[in-house]
């Protein structure tokens, strides 16, 4: 049986995260620590921090979200980008780890008290790429069942995340969630144009399809 890219990412992330739960040195070596990047050129931390998580709940939430959306998005990438879809999907995931943390880095590059970990930014990129491809898919907020169409969920999520990021406080890097989500949207738009796939038009068509199915549009 051939494993898909999403499953491989989940397996690797779970194994490394569990290792971090048992050995804090793994966390210290892989966590995103801006001063280590700016002063010691440890740029790899942009990527390795996505392999570790704060606790089991953090890990489960991220990997469950990736499992639910990732396989679908990966399959769609294979359809949209014949021959290169799965590798382009992997490229999006890996680069999103870097892109989503750039604002955090510039804000905290000289802040010795700041650290960040988790795959949330990359997972957000996958989720929002999926919502661009299939805006009619119904999703939910946390424990709310999937009753909200993606084209409504997406803007609400972005607005709430932007507000929480501006508000500050807490231990959640909302900036990474926000920029990861925006990167996922931009990635499918730009990459799609290279192969003649109009992601914006497909998004509009998907919204119309949903509204028609609910009898809200002719």
N, C-alpha and C positions, 0 to 999 in steps of 0.2 A: 504494500500500500504506500503510495506516494503522499507525503505530508505537504499541505499547502504552506505558503509563506507565513500566513497568519498563525497557524498552529506552531510552527517552528519558533516564531518570535515569542509566543506565549510560553512555550516550554523553556526556552533559554532564560527569559525574564523571571519566571517562577523559580528556576533552579538558582540563579544568581541572587535573587531576593531572599530566598530561604537561607542561602549561605550567609547573607548579610545579617539576617536575624540571629544567627548563631555565632557570628564572628564580626564584631564591630569594626575591625580593621578593614574589612571589605567595604563597608560603608564609607569609612574615611578615605579610602583610596579611590573610590568611584564617584562620590557625591559631587554635585556642582558647587564649587567654592570659587567665586569670582576672583579673589585675590590670588589664588593658585594659578589661575589662567593669566591674569595680567602681569604677575610678577615672576611666575615660574614657567610660563608658556605651556601649561598643561591643558591644551585645547581639547584633548580627548574627553575631558569631564563633561563637555556639552552632550556627549553621546552616552557615556557610561552611566550617567546619573539616571537614565531611563531604564536601567536594568535593576535598580534597587528601589525599595519602597519602605515607608516609615513603619508599617505594621501589616498584619495579615488583612485587615479590612481595606486598607489602601490598595494593597496588591489585588485582592479579589475584585474590588470595584473596577479598577482599571482593566484587568484582564478579562473580566466578564463583558465589559463594554466593548473591548477589542474583539472578543470572540463573536459577539452578537452582530457587530457591524463589519468587522474586518473580512470575514469570509465572503460576505455579499459584495463588498467593495472590490476585493481581489478578483472575484469572478467577473465583475463588470469591467474592471481594467483589462482583463484578458480578452473580453469581447471588443472593447473600444480600441485597444492597442494590440492587434494580432501579432503574435510572436514575441512581443516585449512586455506584455501587460503585467505579468507577475514581478518582473524585475523593476518595472517602473513603479509599481506599487511599493516594493521594498525601498526603492530610492526615495519615494515620497515620505515613507515612515522615518527613515534614517535622517534625511535632511530636515524634517520637521522638528526633530529633537534639537537641532542646532538653531533653526530659525526662531522657534518659539521662545528660546531663552536669550536671544540677543538683547531685547529691551531690558531684561532683568540684569544681564551682564553690564551694560552701559550704566545702569542706575546704581549697581552695587559693586563695581569692580574694585573699589578701594574700601569696601565694608567688610571688616574681618568677622563680623557677627552674622553674616548672611550665608546660608546654605540652602540648597534645594535638591530634591530628589523625586523620582517617580516618572512614569511614562505618560502622564496626563496630557501634556501638550501634543505628543505624537498621536495619542488616541483621539484627541479632539480633531486633529487633522483628518484622520481616517473617517470619523463620524461625519464631519461636515462635507468631505468629498462625497460621501454616501448620500447625504441629504441633497446635494446638488444634482446627483445622478437620479435619485428617486425621492423627490420632495413629497410624494404622496404617502410614503411610509409613515405609519403612526408610531410615535414614541411617547415617553413619559418623563416626568421630572422625578428622579430618585425613586421613591416608593409609589408614585402615582402610576397606575397602569398605562400602557401605550394607547392613549386616546387622542393625542394631539398630532396633527399632520406635521411632517418635518418642516414645511415651509412656514409654519407658525412657530414651532418649537425653536428653530434656528435663530431667528431674530430675537425672540424672548431670552434665549440663553445668552446671546451676545450682549444684549442690553444689561442683563443682570450681572454677568461676569465683568463687564466694563465698569459698572457701578461699584461692585465689590472691590475691584482692583483700585479704583480711585479712592474708595473709602479707606482701604488699607487695614492693617491689623490682622490678627490670626496667623495661622501657620500654612495657609494655602496660597500657592503662587497662581493667583487668578490671571496674571499677565500671561503666563505660559499657556493657560487654557485659551485665552482670547486670541493670542497670536498664532497658536497652533491651529485653531478653528479657521481663522482667516487665511492661513497658508494653505489649508486643505482646499478651500474654495478656489483660491487663486491658482493652485497647482492644476486642478482638473480643467479649469478654463483655458489656461495657457497651453498645457500639454495636449488638450483636446484639439485645439486649433491646428496643431502640427499635423494631425491626421484627419482633419476635416470634421471633427466632432464639435458641434456648437453646444457647449455645456449650458450656456445661458438660455438658449432657445429650448433645449431639452428640459431645463428646469421649468420654464414657462409652460411647456406642453404638459409636464407632469402635474403642475398646479391645476391646469384646466381639466385634466383627466380626473383628478380628485374631486373637484367641484362638480363636475358632471355626474360622477358616481353618487354624489350626495343629493343630486337634483337641485344644486344651487346655481347652475349655469346651463345655458342652452348650447 
